[in-house]
Amino acid sequence: MALDGLAVHALVSELSTALDGGKTDKIFQPERDKIILNIRTQNKSLRLLLSVDPQGARANITEKQYENPIVAPNFCMLLRKHLQPSRLISVTQPDFERIIVFTFECQTELLDVVRKKLIVEIMGHFSNIILTDEKDVIIDALRQVDYTTSSKRRVLPSLPYELPPKQDKEEFDGNGDTVDFSSDMRADKYLTDKYVGFSPLISRELVFFATGQTDTCLDCFTQSQREKLLFAMKRLKEDLDSGRYAPCIVIERKPLEFYFRPIKQYGINSLMKEYPSFSAAIEDFYIEKDEQEHIKRLSGDILKAITNAQSRISKKIEAQRLDIAECEKALKFKDMGDLITANIYLLKQGADRATLTDYTKDPPCETTVELDKSLSPAKNAQRYYKRYKKAVTALEVLNRQIPEGENELIYLDSVFEELVRAKTSADVDEIRAELSESGYMKKSAAKKGQKKQKTFAPKIQSVSSSDGFIIYIGKNNLQNDYLTLHMADKRDIWFHTKDYPGSHVVVESKGLSVPDTTLNEAATIAAKNSKAGTGGTVAVDYTEIKNVKKQPGAKPGMVIYTTYKTAFIRL
């Protein structure tokens, strides 16, 4: 989500405290839409990130290391000229607008002390960073805006800086006296449209607190729910004024939202992770989001290869099933050949059909047999036997090929599940290597002088159970094979979801009896790291490693196992 006006208010309060009186000694522009200011305070040196990326416009203290270009961009050079060095004297926000104003005190070439402002506008696709002088005249902007871009507001050097046009909304004072409970509008939409700084997220949260739902209409509020809504609004304003913040990230398998106060509207299916500072929450949220976007870009060709292979194999299996139906019809050709042979003395060459009595039926019946009049009766019988034999051979091949194709689809489904669970670039690279080895993608040409790796020894993720046993988790099929077939001891306990693709999970037993608590924890890990891990009851098979085998020619990660037990895990 983007920072709304209330969140910006909380962020400004935090940044003002953390950066008060800090001196700017270095300025970088690692990416086109990101500026980093190194600010030294009395206690430590901090890096202030200013981002106007449309998908993640923000300002926060960051610990992430960015790679800076060898040649600094023009806007970065301009900021260095005007603000390096300088002293940050204030961080402010106009009303509840999504704007942060950093005011710096610096010296001119004539050693005169002047104030300059670095204004960060956090407005989605219209986000911008603008430098102004002491008279609020624009020196320059990261994104210049002229009449060809906007007819309402220009952002160009030498023009006076003007705030973006105000929306027709009320300033939030926490009273809620003017809330119209007779309206049939959804309460969350009403609050978002009414108050400056309100986003759909905080509006839904207030309505959820009052009614237990997020989509309640105002005219459906009971008197008790009205009072709860007004109380929640008053409490929100008090928290903002007093600086009572509890930053958090809401997670549903992946980071979903972040805010400066708890968000409970997503219920028990979500996890709320708390942070000591709002900057830390913002930083964590966007690091995860940026990594996901990076992985999405990296895995595009892999997804395409998997989809194309699944489509091709599915069409092939469908055609093979149609061929089986035709072959099964052709099995009657043996009966035709037998019928001709039994009545060969009645037939003469030159006839195109013959009606013969089939004595194998009870009672005997007349059957018409198609003949090739250019062939003798004996050769017509041979012709039917050849067609029958061809059908039998085709059925044998098709009955072998269809299960192979179905197993291939199961394998590709497991690779797709790996891709869904991939969290790092290294995970994606391992999946690409697996598909390359399996022939679904072209192998990348080795760089000159680069030696081929002789063995694949991946780093397997591990956790410790409550009983102190190490639990290993394979993240993809290559890791699964290595963990199960090479790394694990024959006495270790192996886990895998029943009938679903997922991770191989192994408990290192070291020859000891593994307690039920550890078995349950490992089964839960296997369930969560599988396609079945979205909820409900999941069946997880487990057995000793010695009972797990890999058939010759099987795809990576595909094994068979015997003498197992099944645990049912409730997620």
Secondary structure, 3 states (H helix, E strand, C coil): CCCCHHHHHHHHHHHHHHHCCCEEEEEEEEECCEEEEEEECCCCEEEEEEECCCCCCEEEEECCCCCCCCCCCHHHHHHHHHHCCEEEEEEECCCCCCEEEEEEEEECCCCCEEEEEEEEECCHHHCEEEEECCCCEEEEECCCECCCCCCCCCECCCCECCCCCCCCCECCCCCCCCCCCCCCCEHHHHHHHHECCCCHHHHHHHHHHHHCCCCCEHHHCCHHHHHHHHHHHHHHHHHHHHCCCCCEEEECCCEEEEECCCCCCCHHHCEEEECCCHHHHHHHHHHHHHHHHHHHHHCHHHHHHHHHHHHHHHHHHHHHHHHHHHHHHHCCHHHHHHHHHHCHHHCCCCCCEEEEEECCCCCCEEEEEECCCCCCHHHHHHHHHHHHHHHHHHHHHHHHHHHHHHHHHHHHHHHHHHHHHCCCHHHHHHHHHHHHHCCCCCCCCCCCCCCCCCCCCCCCEEEECCCCCEEEECCCHHHHHHHHHHHCCCCCEEEEECCCCECCEEECCCCCCCCHHHHHHHHHHHHHCECCCCCCEEEEEEEEHHHEECCCCCCCCCCEECCCEEEEEEC
